[in-house]
Amino acid sequence: MTQATTHQQERRQARPRQVAEYLGVSIATVWRWASERHDFPRSRKIGPRVTVWDLNEIDAWVDAQQSNQR
């Protein structure tokens, strides 16, 4: 993986509100999925009060959900 690719993936992190908007659901739904759905991507704590998700993992999860519905 190149340094540019690594840097691009770092920019693809999103806070809970951004993830909710990205998925078209409420923030409460994002947190519920994170705690109840074992297939939902794991969040990462990057500070004492800062939690993020990797949007590349969210995209892969969405793709998997769409594949399962077909």
KEKE-3310 file (N, C-alpha, C; in steps of 0.2 Angstrom, whole numbers, plus 5000, padded with zeros to 4 digits):
npx = (5004:5003:5009:5001:4989:4986:4985:4974:4964:4964:4957:4945:4937:4924:4913:4900:4888:4890:4891:4878:4871:4877:4872:4859:4851:4846:4856:4855:4852:4863:4872:4865:4865:4879:4881:4872:4873:4883:4889:4891:4902:4916:4918:4931:4940:4947:4951:4947:4934:4930:4924:4925:4921:4927:4925:4927:4925:4912:4906:4909:4902:4889:4888:4888:4876:4867:4870:4866:4852:4848)
npy = (4994:5011:5027:5037:5030:5026:5038:5043:5034:5037:5049:5045:5042:5043:5052:5048:5055:5058:5046:5041:5050:5047:5034:5036:5035:5036:5043:5036:5023:5019:5018:5007:4997:4995:4990:4978:4971:4959:4959:4973:4986:4989:5002:5014:5021:5036:5046:5052:5056:5054:5045:5035:5028:5018:5023:5015:5002:5003:5005:4993:4985:4989:4985:4971:4969:4973:4963:4952:4954:4951)
npz = (5000:4996:5002:4999:4997:5009:5016:5010:5014:5028:5028:5025:5036:5047:5059:5070:5067:5054:5048:5050:5042:5029:5028:5028:5040:5057:5070:5082:5077:5070:5081:5088:5078:5079:5091:5091:5079:5072:5060:5057:5053:5064:5076:5080:5093:5093:5102:5118:5118:5105:5092:5078:5061:5048:5032:5021:5025:5029:5016:5011:5019:5016:5002:5004:5011:5001:4991:4998:4998:4985)
capx = (5000:5007:5008:4995:4983:4985:4983:4967:4960:4963:4952:4938:4934:4918:4910:4893:4883:4892:4889:4871:4869:4879:4868:4852:4848:4847:4862:4853:4852:4871:4874:4861:4868:4886:4880:4868:4874:4890:4892:4892:4909:4918:4920:4937:4941:4953:4951:4943:4927:4929:4923:4925:4921:4931:4920:4928:4922:4905:4905:4909:4896:4883:4888:4887:4869:4864:4871:4862:4845:4846)
capy = (5000:5017:5032:5041:5026:5026:5044:5043:5030:5040:5054:5041:5041:5047:5052:5044:5059:5058:5039:5041:5054:5043:5028:5038:5032:5040:5041:5030:5017:5018:5015:5001:4992:4994:4985:4972:4968:4957:4961:4980:4987:4991:5009:5015:5027:5040:5051:5050:5057:5054:5038:5035:5022:5018:5023:5010:4997:5005:5004:4985:4982:4991:4981:4965:4969:4973:4956:4947:4955:4949)
capz = (5000:4995:5007:4996:4998:5017:5018:5007:5019:5034:5026:5024:5043:5049:5065:5070:5063:5047:5046:5050:5036:5024:5027:5028:5046:5063:5074:5086:5073:5069:5088:5089:5074:5081:5097:5090:5073:5072:5054:5056:5054:5071:5077:5083:5097:5092:5107:5124:5116:5098:5089:5070:5057:5042:5027:5016:5028:5028:5009:5010:5022:5012:4996:5006:5012:4994:4988:5002:4996:4978)
cpx = (5004:5005:5002:4989:4981:4982:4975:4962:4959:4958:4945:4935:4929:4915:4903:4888:4884:4890:4882:4868:4871:4875:4861:4848:4849:4854:4861:4854:4859:4873:4871:4864:4875:4886:4877:4870:4881:4893:4893:4899:4911:4920:4927:4937:4947:4955:4947:4935:4926:4929:4922:4924:4924:4925:4921:4925:4914:4902:4904:4903:4889:4882:4886:4879:4865:4864:4867:4854:4843:4845)
cpy = (5006:5022:5036:5037:5026:5032:5045:5039:5033:5046:5051:5039:5046:5046:5049:5048:5058:5051:5038:5044:5050:5037:5030:5035:5037:5038:5036:5023:5015:5015:5008:4995:4990:4989:4979:4968:4966:4958:4968:4981:4990:4998:5009:5022:5030:5045:5049:5051:5057:5046:5039:5028:5023:5018:5018:5003:4997:5003:4996:4982:4983:4986:4974:4964:4969:4966:4951:4948:4952:4941)
cpz = (5000:5001:5005:4998:5005:5019:5016:5012:5025:5033:5026:5031:5044:5056:5065:5066:5056:5044:5045:5043:5029:5022:5027:5034:5051:5066:5079:5083:5072:5076:5089:5084:5076:5087:5096:5084:5072:5066:5052:5057:5061:5071:5080:5087:5095:5097:5113:5122:5109:5095:5082:5067:5051:5036:5022:5019:5028:5021:5008:5013:5018:5006:4998:5008:5006:4991:4992:5000:4989:4978)
residu = (MET:THR:GLN:ALA:THR:THR:HIS:GLN:GLN:GLU:ARG:ARG:GLN:ALA:ARG:PRO:ARG:GLN:VAL:ALA:GLU:TYR:LEU:GLY:VAL:SER:ILE:ALA:THR:VAL:TRP:ARG:TRP:ALA:SER:GLU:ARG:HIS:ASP:PHE:PRO:ARG:SER:ARG:LYS:ILE:GLY:PRO:ARG:VAL:THR:VAL:TRP:ASP:LEU:ASN:GLU:ILE:ASP:ALA:TRP:VAL:ASP:ALA:GLN:GLN:SER:ASN:GLN:ARG)
# end
